[in-house]
Each structure stands twice: as structure tokens, then as C-alpha cells.
Amino acid sequence: MNTTPDAPSRPSLRALTVLEGRVLGVLVEKQHTVPDSYPLSLNALTLGCNQKTGRSPVMNASEAEVLTAIDGLKRLSLVFEGSSSRVPRFEHNMNRVLGLPAQSIALLTTLLLRGPQTAAELRLNSARLHGFADISSVEAFLDELAASEPPRVIRLPRMAGEREPRWMHLLCGEVSINETAQSAAASDDSVPPSAYEALKAEQKRLADELTRLQAVVRRMATELGISTDDL
């Protein structure tokens, strides 16, 4: 039986390293997306840190480096090790330590994994962690995180050519505006809403085409006297 340690009285945490932030984000993400594999082994956690998709920046951390990050997070009570398996498995304790609702954790996790994003991008990219009703609800939770003490996110100045401001977490310390601008320019992992709608339209077209093909196959099978129970 796992025993989750009680959270401290929420003193101001030290700034996390980038890899510690990635480890924490992966643990929260996988808890929601692959619950059957959670808590995560060191190998699974390392693979999650080094994913090529849904990550900015892309990393190539070793298991030894990830283990060092885990040790650092343990000392902050943000991660603990389960005791019900022969293989060490790790869980996050982010909700209790930070004292935040699930909606805020979902937004912080998405920022930890993908870097600076607009409210619209955050709503799309955090959908598997929490389903926000609309962009205004995302903005409301971001405003709360920015106004908390200490602040957990910051709204970045709008860059040239951007219609909406981006947001970034502060769990790894103060944000360099220049670095975040370069990161946003280099990252192509985020899917804008327009592209998402195009993907949905393409999915519907393919589904309709499959339905038509199934109808043709059933008709041909009936004419040939073949059972269609498995179609």
C-alpha cells in the first residue's frame, strides 16, 4: 500500500531545474493518459521526458540524470516512490504541495511540457488532462495563478505578429523574454486551432468514406451469400 506523504505548509519552493520540471510534468501527464502504467518506472519516466512530440524543448536525458531530478523533487515532497512493486515506481504530489485545483495543475503541466502558449493553445493541449469549457475559463485560472503568492505563471509581452499573448510557468524561476521568444519560434509541436479544425474535418471525411466502403462490401457479400456478421 502506497502512503502519500503529507504536504508541507507550502513555503516558497526553490526554482526547479528544467529537467525536474519535465519529470514533474510527465508524471502528471501520464497519470491521466496511461493510468494503467502509472506510477511510472524510471525507464518509462525517462522515455516520457525524451518524447519527440508534445515536448518543447525536446530532450535527451539519461536515466541517471532523470534519477537525479527525481531525488531533487523528493526533497521538495513533489515526488515520492511507491512501495508496492519490486521495480521502483514514482508518483507526483503536485496538487498537495502547491495546493492548487486540478484545472490549475493541468495548465501548469502543459506549460512545463510544451513551453509558452496562448490561452487557446493551452485549452487544446491540456484537453487530456482537463476539459475546459472555453478559453475564458482557461484565462480565469491563468489569472489566478498569476495573482497567487508566489505567482506560478506570467503573461508574456505580445511578440510582433502575435494576436494573443503567451503564458509561461514560473516553477523553474524567472522567465527570460528573449529565450521564450526563441523557443516559441523554434517549436512546431503546438497545433493551432485552425489546424485542429482541419484535422477534425479530415477525420470526418475519412469516417464517411469508410462508412460508404463498408456499405459496398456488405452489399457485395449479400449478393455472394457471405456472412457479414464480422463486418
C-alpha positions as CSV (number, residue, x, y, z in Angstrom):
1,M,0.0,0.0,0.0
2,N,1.4,3.4,-1.0
3,T,1.5,6.1,1.5
4,T,1.4,9.7,0.2
5,P,3.5,12.0,2.4
6,D,1.7,15.0,3.8
7,A,2.5,18.2,2.0
8,P,4.5,20.9,3.9
9,S,2.8,24.1,4.9
10,R,3.6,25.4,1.4
11,P,6.7,27.5,1.9
12,S,8.1,29.1,-1.1
13,L,9.7,26.4,-3.2
14,R,13.1,26.8,-4.8
15,A,13.1,27.1,-8.5
16,L,13.1,23.7,-10.2
17,T,15.7,22.7,-12.8
18,V,14.4,22.3,-16.4
19,L,14.7,18.5,-16.1
20,E,12.9,18.5,-12.7
21,G,10.1,20.4,-14.3
22,R,10.0,18.0,-17.2
23,V,9.9,15.0,-14.8
24,L,7.1,16.5,-12.8
25,G,5.1,17.3,-16.0
26,V,5.5,13.8,-17.4
27,L,4.3,12.2,-14.1
28,V,1.1,14.4,-14.1
29,E,0.5,13.8,-17.8
30,K,0.9,10.0,-17.7
31,Q,-1.3,9.7,-14.7
32,H,-4.1,10.9,-16.9
33,T,-3.2,9.5,-20.3
34,V,-1.8,6.0,-19.3
35,P,-3.3,5.3,-15.9
36,D,-2.7,1.6,-16.2
37,S,1.1,2.2,-16.3
38,Y,1.1,4.8,-13.5
39,P,3.0,5.1,-11.2
40,L,5.9,5.2,-13.7
41,S,9.1,3.2,-13.6
42,L,12.4,5.0,-14.2
43,N,12.6,3.7,-17.7
44,A,9.0,4.8,-18.6
45,L,9.6,8.2,-17.0
46,T,12.8,8.7,-19.0
47,L,11.0,7.8,-22.2
48,G,8.3,10.3,-21.4
49,C,10.9,13.0,-20.7
50,N,12.5,12.4,-24.1
51,Q,9.4,12.2,-26.2
52,K,9.7,13.9,-29.6
53,T,6.1,15.0,-29.7
54,G,4.3,17.3,-27.3
55,R,7.6,18.5,-25.8
56,S,9.4,21.8,-26.0
57,P,12.3,21.7,-25.8
58,V,13.0,18.1,-26.9
59,M,15.4,16.5,-24.5
60,N,17.8,13.5,-24.5
61,A,18.1,12.9,-20.7
62,S,19.8,9.7,-19.4
63,E,18.2,7.6,-16.7
64,A,20.9,8.7,-14.3
65,E,20.0,12.4,-15.0
66,V,16.3,11.7,-14.5
67,L,17.0,9.9,-11.2
68,T,19.0,12.9,-10.0
69,A,16.0,15.1,-10.9
70,I,13.7,12.6,-9.0
71,D,15.9,12.9,-5.9
72,G,15.6,16.7,-6.0
73,L,11.8,16.5,-6.4
74,K,11.6,14.0,-3.5
75,R,13.3,16.5,-1.2
76,L,10.6,19.0,-2.1
77,S,7.9,16.4,-1.5
78,L,6.8,16.9,-5.1
79,V,7.6,13.2,-6.0
80,F,7.6,10.1,-3.9
81,E,8.4,6.4,-4.6
82,G,5.7,3.8,-4.3
83,S,6.4,0.7,-2.2
84,S,4.1,-1.9,-3.8
85,S,6.4,-3.0,-6.6
86,R,9.8,-4.7,-6.9
87,V,10.6,-2.2,-9.6
88,P,10.8,1.4,-8.2
89,R,7.8,3.5,-9.4
90,F,7.3,7.2,-9.0
91,E,4.3,9.4,-8.4
92,H,3.8,13.1,-8.2
93,N,2.5,15.0,-5.2
94,M,2.0,18.3,-7.1
95,N,-1.6,19.0,-6.1
96,R,-1.0,18.8,-2.4
97,V,2.4,20.6,-2.3
98,L,1.2,23.5,-4.4
99,G,-2.4,23.5,-3.0
100,L,-3.9,24.0,-6.4
101,P,-7.1,22.6,-8.1
102,A,-6.9,20.1,-10.9
103,Q,-7.6,22.8,-13.5
104,S,-4.5,24.8,-12.5
105,I,-2.4,21.7,-12.3
106,A,-3.4,20.8,-15.9
107,L,-2.3,24.2,-17.1
108,L,1.0,24.2,-15.3
109,T,1.7,20.7,-16.6
110,T,1.0,21.7,-20.1
111,L,3.3,24.7,-19.7
112,L,6.0,22.5,-18.2
113,L,5.9,20.1,-21.1
114,R,5.4,22.5,-24.0
115,G,6.7,25.9,-23.1
116,P,5.0,29.2,-23.6
117,Q,1.5,29.1,-25.1
118,T,-1.6,31.2,-25.6
119,A,-4.8,30.5,-23.7
120,A,-6.3,28.9,-26.8
121,E,-3.3,26.6,-27.2
122,L,-3.4,25.7,-23.6
123,R,-7.1,24.8,-23.8
124,L,-6.3,22.5,-26.8
125,N,-3.1,21.0,-25.5
126,S,-4.4,20.3,-21.9
127,A,-7.6,18.6,-23.1
128,R,-6.5,15.2,-22.0
129,L,-5.8,16.5,-18.5
130,H,-8.9,18.7,-18.1
131,G,-11.6,19.7,-20.4
132,F,-12.0,23.5,-20.2
133,A,-15.4,24.8,-21.3
134,D,-14.0,27.8,-23.2
135,I,-10.9,30.0,-23.5
136,S,-12.3,32.4,-20.9
137,S,-12.2,29.7,-18.2
138,V,-8.6,29.0,-19.1
139,E,-7.8,32.7,-18.8
140,A,-9.6,32.8,-15.4
141,F,-7.4,30.1,-14.0
142,L,-4.3,31.7,-15.5
143,D,-5.1,35.0,-13.9
144,E,-5.5,33.2,-10.5
145,L,-2.1,31.5,-10.9
146,A,-0.5,34.9,-11.9
147,A,-2.0,36.6,-8.9
148,S,-1.1,33.9,-6.3
149,E,1.7,34.3,-3.8
150,P,4.2,33.4,-5.1
151,P,2.9,33.7,-8.7
152,R,3.0,30.5,-10.6
153,V,2.6,31.8,-14.2
154,I,3.4,35.0,-16.1
155,R,1.8,36.6,-19.1
156,L,4.5,37.4,-21.6
157,P,4.6,40.6,-23.7
158,R,2.9,40.1,-27.0
159,M,5.5,39.5,-29.7
160,A,5.5,41.0,-33.1
161,G,3.0,39.2,-35.3
162,E,1.2,37.6,-32.4
163,R,-2.5,38.2,-31.9
164,E,-2.7,36.7,-28.4
165,P,-0.2,36.9,-25.5
166,R,1.5,33.7,-24.4
167,W,1.8,32.5,-20.9
168,M,4.7,30.7,-19.1
169,H,5.1,29.0,-15.8
170,L,7.4,30.3,-13.1
171,L,8.2,26.9,-11.4
172,C,11.7,27.0,-12.9
173,G,12.4,30.6,-11.9
174,E,12.1,33.9,-13.6
175,V,11.5,33.8,-17.4
176,S,13.8,35.3,-19.9
177,I,11.7,37.0,-22.5
178,N,14.3,36.5,-25.2
179,E,14.7,32.8,-24.5
180,T,10.9,32.2,-24.6
181,A,10.6,34.1,-27.9
182,Q,13.3,31.9,-29.4
183,S,11.7,28.8,-28.0
184,A,8.3,29.7,-29.5
185,A,9.9,30.4,-32.9
186,A,11.7,27.1,-32.8
187,S,8.9,24.9,-31.6
188,D,6.4,23.4,-34.1
189,D,4.7,21.0,-31.8
190,S,1.7,23.1,-30.8
191,V,-1.3,22.7,-33.0
192,P,-3.2,26.0,-33.7
193,P,-7.0,25.9,-33.5
194,S,-7.3,26.3,-37.3
195,A,-5.2,23.2,-37.9
196,Y,-7.1,21.3,-35.3
197,E,-10.4,22.1,-37.1
198,A,-8.9,21.0,-40.4
199,L,-7.8,17.7,-38.8
200,K,-11.4,17.2,-37.5
201,A,-12.8,17.8,-40.9
202,E,-10.4,15.3,-42.5
203,Q,-11.3,12.7,-39.8
204,K,-15.0,13.1,-40.6
205,R,-14.3,12.8,-44.3
206,L,-12.4,9.6,-43.8
207,A,-15.1,8.2,-41.4
208,D,-17.8,8.9,-44.1
209,E,-15.7,7.2,-46.7
210,L,-15.2,4.2,-44.5
211,T,-18.9,4.0,-43.9
212,R,-19.6,4.1,-47.7
213,L,-17.0,1.3,-48.3
214,Q,-18.5,-0.8,-45.6
215,A,-21.9,-0.5,-47.3
216,V,-20.4,-1.6,-50.6
217,V,-18.7,-4.6,-49.0
218,R,-21.9,-5.6,-47.2
219,R,-23.9,-5.4,-50.5
220,M,-21.4,-7.4,-52.4
221,A,-21.2,-10.0,-49.5
222,T,-25.0,-10.3,-49.5
223,E,-25.0,-10.9,-53.3
224,L,-22.4,-13.6,-52.9
225,G,-24.1,-15.2,-49.9
226,I,-21.3,-14.4,-47.5
227,S,-22.0,-13.7,-43.8
228,T,-21.5,-10.0,-42.8
229,D,-21.6,-10.6,-39.1
230,D,-17.9,-9.7,-38.7
231,L,-18.0,-6.5,-40.9
